[in-house]
Amino acid sequence: MITCFIRYHIDPTKKAEFERYARNWGQAIPRCGADLIGYFSPHEGSSTLAYGVYSLDSLAAYEAYRQRLSEDPLGRENYEFAQREKFLLREDRTFLRLASGPHAAVVRP
């Protein structure tokens, strides 16, 4: 299993546009085969950093997923929306493996 962390630098005056973009990926990404953990927009602290996080079985699975996403109507629409509205100033992807598992059960007081 690999997890893709996308770090976005966004235009802070276009946070609403980023959140629309995130909601659209909330539909398209799982439909195209990735396990979406979530998209996160600025809340406290930096007003320009946002993140997207999802997991796949392998880099080969990632390549197949990217192909399906490029053919997905909402995926194509979302790419075009980002290009048109220019709220993404920078986008960096990093692929990581979980190193701390297995985790203990959560203890709730």
N, C-alpha and C positions, 0 to 999 in steps of 0.2 A: 504494500500500500504506500502510495506517495500522496503528499498533500501540497497543493499549489497555494502559495500565499501571494496575493497581488497587492502591492502597495501603490496606491494612487495619490498623486498630488492633484487636488482639485481647486478650481476657482471658488474661493469662499463665498462669493456672491451668487453662486449657482448650486448651492447645496440641495435645493429642491429637485433640480435636474438630475443630480447624482442619485438621489433617493428614488426617483422614477426609474432610472437606469438599473439600480439595484433590485427593485421589485420585479422588473422585467426579467433579469437574470434569475430571480427566484423561481420563475416558471420555466424558462428555457434550459437552464443548466441541468436540472434533474431529468427533464424530458430527454435530453441528449446523452445521458448516461453517467454523469458525475454525481457524487454524493456532496451536495452543497451544505457546508457548515453555516455560511452566511456572508452577507455584505454588511459592513459597518461604516457608518458615516460619523463625521466629527460631532462630538457632544460637549466635551470639556477639554481644555488645553488647546492643542493645535486646531485651527479652523481649516487647515488645508490637507490633512492626512486622512485617508479613508482606506479600507481594506476589503478584499474579497478572499474567501477561503473555501476550497473544495478539495475532495479526495478522489483518487482513482486507483485502480489496481496496479498500474505500471505506466511507464512512458509510452509504450505501444498503445495502451488503452487511451492515453491522453491524445495521441495523434488521431485515433479513430473518433474520439469525442469531438475534437476540434473540427473535423470534417463534417460530422453531423450538425454541429452548431452553426457552421457556415452555410448549411443548407436549410436550416430551420427558419421559417418566416419571421418569428419574433426575434431570433438571434440576428438576422440580417437587419431588421428594422432597428434594433438596439444599437448595432454598430453605426448605422447611418445617423441615428439620433445623436450619438456622442460626437460624431464628426461635424454634424450641422451645428450643434449647440456649443461645442468647444469648452465644455466644463472640465474635461480631463486634460491636465497640463503635463502629466507624466505618469507612466505606468511601468512598474517593475515586477517581474514574476520570479519567484524563487520556489524550487521544489525541495521539500524536506521529507524525511522519514521520521516516524515516531520513535524516539529513543527511550522514553521513560516507562513504557508499558511492560507488563500489565499494571494497571493502576489498582490501588486499594479502593474499597467501597467508600463512598462519601459518608461521613459521620455527621448527623444533624443533631445539634444540641436540643 
